[in-house]
Amino acid sequence: MLQDARIRAITVQAALLAGVAALGYVLLTATARNLELRGIPLGFGFLWRPANFQIAETILPYSSSDPNWWAAVVGLSNSIFISVLVILLASVIGLFIGIGRLSSNPLVSGLCRVWVEVARNTPLVVLLIFNYALWWEVLPLATEAWKLAPGTHISVRGLSMPALTWSASALAPAAFLATSVAVLLSASYAARRRHIETGFRPAYVRAAWVLIAVGAGIFLFAYRDAASLDIPEFRRANFAGGWSLTPELTTILIGLTFYTAGFIGEIVRGGILAVRKGQWEAATALGLSRGQTYRFVVVPLALRSIVPPLNSQYINVVKNSTLAIVVGYQDFMTVVSTMINKTSHAIEGVAIILGVFLAVNLALSALLNAYNRRIAIVER
Amino acid sequence: MKRATQFAAAAAMVLIGAGSANAQSITDKVRQRGYVSCGASQGVPGLSRPDDKGVWTGFDVDSCRAVAAAFFGDSQKAQFVPLNAAQRIPAVQTGEVDVLARTTTWTYTRDVAVRFVAINLVDGDAIMLRKSLNVGAAADLDGLTICLQGGGSLVENALDLIEQQNQVKVERVYFDSTILARDAYFGGRCDGYMSDGFAIAGQRAAVAGNPDEHAIFQSGATTEPLALAIPRGDDRWFDIVRYAFNAMVWAEDRGITSKNVDEIAASATDGETRKALGVEPGIGEPLKLDDKWIYNVIKQVGNYGEVFARNLGEESPLKAERRLNALPRDGGILFPIPFK
């Protein structure tokens, strides 16, 4: 029987499984015993009790009497907000840095190289703290704020600008926007069909734009009293009212984007260099300009080698967003840590942090893998 | 095959060993390690902060050094772990630090997670503001921006209370370290910087470019008992920490200082003092400590009044008043427990 390869393989697998299970059991029971010895109770009941702490800047509505689970969701929304913005910005900037590094213009390639080297060889925390300190080293006090435009000021307190307030129902502008988009899409679809049928492209899209512009004029006239400008005013120590961008949010956005764009730039450069010379030559032979060559030939081909490493950069952005608190922006990690401090449920809190980051990153990864499959070479 | 068996045996021993090592008492663990691991702040002048030579000094630091002096007979056998507000309680729960001496308010929720031993300072919240803002009452705080350490400190609650009681709205910027909050305030990001009263006084005295530009506003919204904390589960360690601290208070009550302790030990006639200072044997026995342990605390660290004066009071840049942190005969609430 020992000679039977199949039985032997099953035995080895079973022994391995038993070993892992035994190790898990020992760890779990030891943890439970130690927790009991130290008098640390376990349970998730605290999530439904009021949080009793405030969060300075939130995307979703929040007050300190909301339950802990909602505070965690609000914190998560802050984290996802910065992660999404940084991923979008860093991807666009990274693309240009990658292309720029290959430029024959020494100034452009040199500048891109400096960016990449600074971003890749500086610890992110140092970069963020430096970036944050720049606010008060460079910008004036609120009392001497620089005026950029009427009602728009920048100072150590951040950027403060007029906000558009809408007193009528939000449904009207939403409906107008949706209609405009629908008109544009159907015009473009109809134009493409005519193009295929007759070889001639009618100016439907231009007509649609004119229609929308006329519609917008009528719309604005009909609702002329609903919209008003909320202009910030200086009161005692700072500007109040209007719309403002805080130094904390700006710093984490700029800092993390700068850092990530450096890495993405290198990935893009590698991807472009991986495109065979023959493709470039073929594009030149077809008479494509340099911009067209990049747009229609090189970038689509390079994407195949760019997307997989990009995946891990995006995951790094989500993980690095936990450094936001260093510059005073409260993210998911900070909110749950505060919860841990207030309720002493450290094990559960850390489990929540681990679980949520795992879920977010697995989802992000799945999304990019799906995209990767779409752009991969279709083998027939 | 033999190697595999040996490996399995070694792995099993490591696992079992890890299990039993965790069951060891704190007292044994500290004795074996050779020093007391103290939880400290990230750098608050007067309370706990490394000086320019890297030596930790401050009132909280001395509270922990007293434990080292009592336990090892050497106040230098203490090492300090800087912790932020969110890290400190888990650090005690997991036994990473043996004593937490870091302006931690004694609260019910925390006390059922760790063990509070003794109140070493009574403090209240305070806000440092630029004098040009003329804040004289809590109502004047309306619309101002305050920088402070977040993460669930009691000071945050004090700010909530000020808002509710005075119908004002304050904007906050939270940081994970009180140091960055302070720097952001000095940089002009905020109108005020909020922390505990003694900590604020320390930052103004030691860090502000020109201390006269900054006023300190004490709302009186909260009275905070700041206390020493230890992990749960070791009554012997609890006794040692409690009485090491009490030795300092007791010494002040008896007029014993680090300077006159030798003289008093030689000339004392009353039984309690003679026994406490180790002239007569027996004081160390119940705690399994040296009979000179109280003497060591007083000689090496000083009495409560000396420690306060050196770090927070008249001999320090803070020049803080003792207020409630004095003996009852001086109008305070510090009670010495008799060494009888």
Boltz contact constraints between the chains, C-beta under 6 A:
constraints:
  - contact:
      token1: [A, 26]
      token2: [B, 15]
      max_distance: 6.0
  - contact:
      token1: [A, 30]
      token2: [B, 19]
      max_distance: 6.0
  - contact:
      token1: [A, 34]
      token2: [B, 22]
      max_distance: 6.0
  - contact:
      token1: [A, 37]
      token2: [B, 233]
      max_distance: 6.0
  - contact:
      token1: [A, 38]
      token2: [B, 232]
      max_distance: 6.0
  - contact:
      token1: [A, 38]
      token2: [B, 233]
      max_distance: 6.0
  - contact:
      token1: [A, 39]
      token2: [B, 232]
      max_distance: 6.0
  - contact:
      token1: [A, 40]
      token2: [B, 93]
      max_distance: 6.0
  - contact:
      token1: [A, 53]
      token2: [B, 156]
      max_distance: 6.0
  - contact:
      token1: [A, 56]
      token2: [B, 172]
      max_distance: 6.0
  - contact:
      token1: [A, 56]
      token2: [B, 173]
      max_distance: 6.0
  - contact:
      token1: [A, 56]
      token2: [B, 174]
      max_distance: 6.0
  - contact:
      token1: [A, 136]
      token2: [B, 187]
      max_distance: 6.0
  - contact:
      token1: [A, 136]
      token2: [B, 188]
      max_distance: 6.0
  - contact:
      token1: [A, 141]
      token2: [B, 188]
      max_distance: 6.0
  - contact:
      token1: [A, 156]
      token2: [B, 188]
      max_distance: 6.0
  - contact:
      token1: [A, 156]
      token2: [B, 189]
      max_distance: 6.0
  - contact:
      token1: [A, 235]
      token2: [B, 143]
      max_distance: 6.0
  - contact:
      token1: [A, 236]
      token2: [B, 143]
      max_distance: 6.0
  - contact:
      token1: [A, 237]
      token2: [B, 144]
      max_distance: 6.0
  - contact:
      token1: [A, 237]
      token2: [B, 191]
      max_distance: 6.0
  - contact:
      token1: [A, 325]
      token2: [B, 176]
      max_distance: 6.0
  - contact:
      token1: [A, 328]
      token2: [B, 173]
      max_distance: 6.0
  - contact:
      token1: [A, 328]
      token2: [B, 175]
      max_distance: 6.0
  - contact:
      token1: [A, 330]
      token2: [B, 174]
      max_distance: 6.0
  - contact:
      token1: [A, 337]
      token2: [B, 86]
      max_distance: 6.0
  - contact:
      token1: [A, 337]
      token2: [B, 151]
      max_distance: 6.0
  - contact:
      token1: [A, 338]
      token2: [B, 151]
      max_distance: 6.0
  - contact:
      token1: [A, 338]
      token2: [B, 152]
      max_distance: 6.0
  - contact:
      token1: [A, 341]
      token2: [B, 86]
      max_distance: 6.0
  - contact:
      token1: [A, 341]
      token2: [B, 151]
      max_distance: 6.0
  - contact:
      token1: [A, 341]
      token2: [B, 152]
      max_distance: 6.0
  - contact:
      token1: [A, 342]
      token2: [B, 152]
      max_distance: 6.0
  - contact:
      token1: [A, 344]
      token2: [B, 113]
      max_distance: 6.0
  - contact:
      token1: [A, 346]
      token2: [B, 90]
      max_distance: 6.0
